Amino acid sequence: MIKVVRGNPTPEELAAALAVVQARAAAGAAVAPAAPARSEWSSPARLAAAHRAPHPGPRAWRTTYWPA
């Protein structure tokens, strides 16, 4: 519901204002919602880096039995 708080609009002014409000509402409803941004926590690159095999070296035995 729209209420005129101040002034005395003519029927033409009121119709023009309602046409603008209706057009804006229709344009907002027609726009498809954007896909939400992916979190860095769900990045496939981060997950792939966590499951790499240990590199050979003096302390490689520490990561031998880590869960993959």
Secondary structure, DSSP 4 states (H G I P E B T S, - for coil): -----SS---HHHHHHHHHHHHHHHHHHHHSPPPPPPPPGGG-HHHHHHHTPPPPPSTTGGGGTT---
